[in-house]
Amino acid sequence: MSKPKPLRRVLIANRGEIAVRVARACRELGIESVAVYSEPDRTALHVLVADYAYPVGPAPSAQSYLVVDNILAAARASGADAIHPGYGFLAENAAFARRCAEEGITFVGPPPDAIIAMGDKVEARKRMIAAGVPVVPGSKDTLADDEVMAEAGRIGYPVMLKASAGGGGKGMRMIARKEDLPSALRAVRSEAKSSFGDDRLYLEKFVLGPHHVEVQVLADTYGHTVHVFERECSVQRRHQKVIEESPSPFIDDRIRHAMGEVAVKAAASVGYVGAGTVEFMVGADKNFYFLEMNTRIQVEHPITEMVTGIDLVQAQLRIAGGEALPWTQDAIRQRGHAIECRIYAEDPVTFFPSPGKISLLRVPSGIGIRDDSSVYEGAEVTVHYDPMISKLVAWGADRDEAIHRMLRALAEYRIQGPTTNVAFHRWALEHPRFRSGNYDSNFVPQEYKGLPVAPDGGDPDAVAIIAAAVALVERQHVTAVRAPVHTRNAWRDNARREALRG
């Protein structure tokens, strides 16, 4: 097998904060970056920070970011020799990875066969069983409706009904009683069909007191695979993560190392290359089971970077450029504790999206604080895409320090325009169950009853006063910068746009 050449110019087939993150990693490695954008994203931050930018279509993702021909046309026009898919969109699309290879473009991710092996949850379960990896007890294959009923009776309630092609918290439902199964079956099959174009389902035993713990892995093209420890991701709403932390406060070192070894084994069994995440369910009894593997970088990767000092996105780019991993497993250590809060433009009670223009933005800073964002004051959070505004991360020497530092950062986070979930995060971090470290993925559904405070997490009158003071002192109007079309963005020119970066 011929070795890849060092990367020169990378097209980022994504948007939002992950595209900004990749562009900055490229710059630190001396690699040029190419942004792509839909019509409403012409002045998005990822366009402003990249070296080049190309349009790929109108607002709907299905007509822009998901159109393989448009992405590849932009890659050819820009002279990109590699494509980083970020997460979501085309990140776990084996056909796209194959097209990149056919075009002579390096795909910054695993081989297509590894994506296929781990992309179908049922097939992944079969492979893991064959590899000796523990999996949640459940059906061995996808099931017809009558087989679902019979298998649920065999496994015993409660059960989890899941879409074989599912992801992102969609296409799954917990069923506690036999009489609830028919309606749940119809709903999950319908959601799976509309979300993934695939309505195949399977069953797993519902694990009591479940913790969602995932292990980061890195693998190079020379057969070297390591794990970069774990993340606890059990604070979820609608089966979607909103707060993550590393290390997990629930498991001990014995389980931590055992899970790491299993994750490496799982990745190696499919010939994995690049950054990936092996997800586990850990029961109240601390037995752990393989759930799935995400064959891409994860939203919550910053907390792993904060506690290990390893830049995971740079590692992806270096691996794709043919470099070997520089670390042995023993050389990778966890230091301190990190917590990530996903700041969404959403109603903190219903969790419904709350799009709008950001009229005021003041982001916290200081020692141990990191904000991975794709917005700026004056930017629009649109209805077309995921409403995540930023990933706010706090690091501390221990868990208590990380929690208190995050609470301080949340208290300083000021945003006007869209309603946000900042107050929800403050509620969660102050809750005794979270503070104990012994919370599980039922934490939010069981404990959260809404908020008695202003939805932006602060005193609305205080926010209005701050906004008025800022307007009085600054007396300036931030004008949207026209995005380039088939032209280069000089980094020095972007410095003039610093006010837009929030």
N, C-alpha and C positions, 0 to 999 in steps of 0.2 A: 504494500500500500504506500503510495507516494505521500510525503509529508506536506501539510499545508504551508504556504508561505506566510511570513509576518504580514499582518493586516495593514493596509495603507489608508483605505477610506471605507467607512461603515455606514450603510443606510439603516436607519432605525425604523422598523415597520410597526410603529406604535405612536402613541400620543401621551399627553399627561405627564405626571411626575416621573414615570419610569423612562419615558423618552428623554426628559431632562437629565435624569440620573445617568443614562447610558452616554449621552452626549458629553457630559462632564468627565466620565471615566475615559472616554476616547481622548479627550483633550489632554488629560494627565499622562496618557501613554503616547502622545504625539501622533495620534490617529485622527484623520479628518472625519467629521460626522455629517450625515445627510438626513435632514428631517423630511417627512412627508406630512401633508396636512389636507384636511377636508376644507370645504368653503368656510364654515364658521370658525375654523381653527387658524385662519390666516395670521392672526396676531397672537397666537398662543405662545406661551413661554418656550415650549420645546422648539418652536420655529426660530425664535430669537437667539437661542443659545447655540444652535447648530451652525456649522460652516456653510452648508448649502440647504436649500429647501425646495421641494417640488410638490405641486398640487396633485391629488389623486382622486378627486371626485367630490360630489355633494355631501351633505351632512350625514345621511344614513350610513352606518358602518358597512352595510351590505353593498353599498355603491361606492365605497371609498377604501377604508382601511382593510376591508376583507376581500377586495378584488385583487387576486393574485397577479393578473396581467398588468394592472395599473402599478402595483408595487414593483414588479420586475421591470416595467418600462422606465420607472423613475430610477431604478438601480442602473440600468443600461445608460440612460441619459446622463446620469451624474458620474459615471465611471466608478461606481462603488464595486469593490472586490469582495464585500461581505455584507450580510444582512443580520442584524440583531433583532429578533422578534419581540423582545420585552416579555410581557405576560398578557394573557388574553389574546383576542384577535387571532392571529395565525401562529401563535407561539407553539402550540401542540398539534400542528397540522402537518402530518407526515407527507402528504401530497405536495405541500408548499416546500418542505425541506428537499424533496426530490427534485422539484422544478429548479430550485436554487442550484443544485448539483448539476443538473442538465445545462444550466446557463453558465456554468463555470464560476458560480458565486458561492463563497463559503457561508454556510448557515451556522450562525453562532448558537449552537445547541446540539443536542444528541443526534445520532444517526436516525434516519427514518424508521428503521426496523425497531429501534428502542422505543421510539414514540408510539409505534403501533402496538408493541408488546405491552406497554403500560397504559395505553390510552383506553382500552376496553377493560373495564373493571373485572368482568368475569374471566376474561383471558388472563389478566394479570394475577387474579387469585389462583388460577390453575398453575401458572408458572411459579408462583411463590410456594405453593404446596409442593411442587416438584423439586424446588430448590431447598426445601426444609425450613421455610420461613413460616412462623405461626400466623394464621389468618383467623378472622372472626368466624365461628361456626355458622354455616348457612348453606344455601343451594350451590350445587356444583356447576350449574349452567343457567342460562336464561329460561324463563318460565312462561307458559301460557296461563291464561286466567285460572283455569281449573287446577293447574299445577301449583299456582300460588296458594290457593286455599289449602290444598293438601300439605304443601311444604310448611306452611305456617303452623298447621296442627302438629306436624312432626317435630319442628324446632321448638315450639312452645312460645306463647306470648309472654312479654312484648317482643315484637319483631320490627326490623327496619326494612322497608320496601324501597329499593333503589333502582335508578336508571343505570343500565350498563354503560352508557356513554355520558353519565352525569358529571357535574362539577359545579363549583361556585355556590354550593348549597341548594341547587335546583334538582328536581327530580328525585326527591327522597321524602319519606314520611314514616314516622313512628306509629305503629298500630298496637294499642294496648289490649284490645278485645276483638274477638272473632267477628262480632256484629259490625265493627267499624271497617273491616277489611274491604268489602265490595266498593264502598264509596271512595276509599283511599286509593284503591286499585285504579279506578276510572280517572281520578284526579292526577295521580302520578304518571300514568301512561299518557294522558293528554299533555301534561307539562313536558314530559320527556320528548314527545313528538314535536311540539312547537319549539322547544329550546334547542334540541340537538338533532332533529330530523330522524330520530331513532327511538322507538318506544319499547325496546326490549328491557325487561326488568328482571331483577333477582332479589333474593331475600337473605338477610343476615339476622342472627340473634341480636336483640338489643342488649348492649352491655350496660349493666347497672352502675350508676355513679361514673359515667364515662368522662374521661379526660382526653382531649384532642392534643396529642403531642407529636410533633414532626421533627425529623432529623435531616439536617442539611448535608448533602454529599457533593464532592467534587471528584471528577475523574478525567484523566488526560488520555491522549491517544496512544500512550505507551503501556496501558494496562495498570496504571497506578490509581487507586481509588481511596479516598479518605472521607471520614465524616467530620463535620464542623459543629458537632454537638446539636442540642435540641432547642426547640421553642415550644412553650406552652401556649396553646391557642384556644382555650376553652371558653373565653368570654365571647359569645356569639349571639347574634339575633337573626332569626330565620335561617339558622344553620350557616351563617356567614360571619367570619371573624371580625371583631371590632377592636379588641385589645389583645396584644400578645406580649409575652415576656420570656426572657432567657437569662439564666437557666430556669427550668421548670421547678416551682417550689414543691411539687407533689412527689417527684421521684427522687431516689437516692443514687449515689454514685454507682452502686452495683447494677441497678436497672439502666442507668444512663449509659454505661459502657456496653451492656448487653444489647440495648437498642441500637447503639452506634454500630456494633459489629453486624447486627442483622441488616441494618440499612446498607452498609457497604456490600454485604453479600447479595442483597436484592438488586442493587445497581449493577454489580459485576455480572450477575446472572443474565442480564440482557445486553451486555456489551455497552454499557452507558458511557457517554462522554459529555463533559461540561458540568454545569451546576444543575442539581435536581434536588427534590425533596421527597423523602419517604415518610408517609403519614401513618401514624399508629393510633389505635384506640387503646387507652389504658383504663382498666376497670378499677372499681373501688378496692379490689383485692390486689391491685398492682400487677396483675397479669397483663401483658401487652400483645396486641394483634396488628398485623399489617392491614391497612385500609386501602391505600392506593399510592401511586407515585406520580407526582407532578413533574413533568419533564421540561422544566423551565425555571427561571428565577421566580422567587415568590415576593408578594407585596411586603411581607414582613422581614425581608432579608436584612434591613438595617440593624435590627437588634443583635443578630449574629455577628455582624461586622463590628458592632460596638463592644461586644464582650470578647472577641477573639483577635481583633485588629486586622482581620483578613478582608480585603476589598473583593467581594464576591463577583462584582461586575467586571472588574479588571481581570480577575481570574478567568472568567468566561472568555474574554477577549484574548488573553494570553494563550489559553488552551486552543482556541480556534485558530490562532496564529502558529500553532505547532510547538509551543513551549511545554516542557514537562512541569508537573507540579513540584514546587520547591520544598514542600513540607513532608516530613514523615508524620505518621499518626501521633507519635509521642510528642512531637514538637508543637502540636496544636493545643492550646490551653484556653480555658474560660477565665475571664478576669472581671470581677464585679458583676453587676446586674443591670439589665436594660429592659425598658418597657416601651411599647409602641401603642399609641392611640391613633386610630384612623379618624381624621376629622372629615366628616361628610356634610354636604349641604342637604340636610334632611330634618324632618320634624323629629324631635327627640322622644316623642310619645308614640307616634304611629310608625316611625321609621320610613315614611314616604319621602321621596326626593323633594327638595325645595330649591329649584333653580332660581337664578337671578344674577344681577350685576353686583359685583363687590364694590361698595362705595367707600368702605373703610377697612383697612387691613393692617394690624400691628401684630407681628409674629414674635414670640418670646425668644430670648437668646441667653447666653451665659454658659458657664462651664457645664459640660455634660448634656447640653441640649442640642438636638439636631432636628431640622424641619425639612423634610423632602417634599417639595411642593411644585405645583405647575401653574399657580395663579399669581396675580398681582392686583394691586388696587386699580380698579377700573375694568378688570377682566370679567367675563361673563361665564357663569356656570350654566351650561345649556341643558336642555332636556334630552339631547341626543346621545349623551354618553354617561358613564358611571359618575355619580356626583361627588366622588372623593376630592376634597380640596387639598389635603396634605396628610403626610404621615409624621406625626409629632413623636419624637423619641427622647427619652430621658435615661441617662446612665448614672449609676451610683456605685460606690464601693461595695454596698450590700443592697438587699431588696428594700429595706426601710428607706434608705437614702434615695433610691431611685423613685419610690412612690412619692416621697415628699417633694422631690425635685420636679416630678411630673405635675403634681398638684400646683406647685408654684407656677409652672409654665402655663398650665391651663387657666389659672387665674389671670395671667397676663395676656392670654390670647384674645385679641379683639378683632371682630369681624362684623361688618354691617352689610346688609343686603340680603343674602340668603340666610335662612334659619339654619343653624348648625346643631350638631350633637355634642358640643363641648360640655354642656351641663350634664349630659348622660355619663361622660367619662369621669367627671368629678364625683358623681353619685357612685359609680362602680368602684373607683379607687378608695373612696372613704367607707365603703360597706365592710362591716366586720367579717363577712364571709370571704371577701376578696383578700382582706388584710391577713386573714389566717393562712392563706395559701392553699387551703383545702377546698376550693371551689371546683365545680365541674361544669360540663357543658349545659347543665340545666340551670345554672346560676341566674342568667337573665330571665328566662321564662318563669322561674319560680319566685324570684325576688323583686323584679322590676315592675312597679305599678304606676309609673309616670313620675313627673317632676312638679314640685310645688313652686319652682322658681322660673325666672325668665328663660325662654328657650335658648338664648345664646350663651347661657352660663353666667351671666352677670346682671348687674342692675341696668335696665334699659335706659334710665335717665342718665346714669354715669356714662354709658356708651355714647349717648347723644351729646353730652357735654364735651367729651373727648373729641368727637367728630367736629363739633363746632369750633373748638379751640384749634384743632389742626387746620381747619379751613381758614380761620382768621389769621393764623401765623404764617402759613405757607403761601396763601393767596395764589395758588397755582392750579392749573388744569392739566391733567395727564392726558395727552392725546394718543390715541391708538397708533401704533407704528405699522405702516403698510408692510406686509410680509413679502419677502423676495420671491420671484418666480424664475426658476432656472438661473439664479445668480448666487454669488458667494456672499455670506455674512462675515465681514471681518470682525474678529473678536474685539478689536479696539473700538469699532463702531458700536458694538453691543454695550460697551461700558457706558455710553451715553444714555442707554436705556435702563440703567440700574434702578431708576425709580419704579419701573414697571415690574420689577421682580419681586416686590413685596417683602 
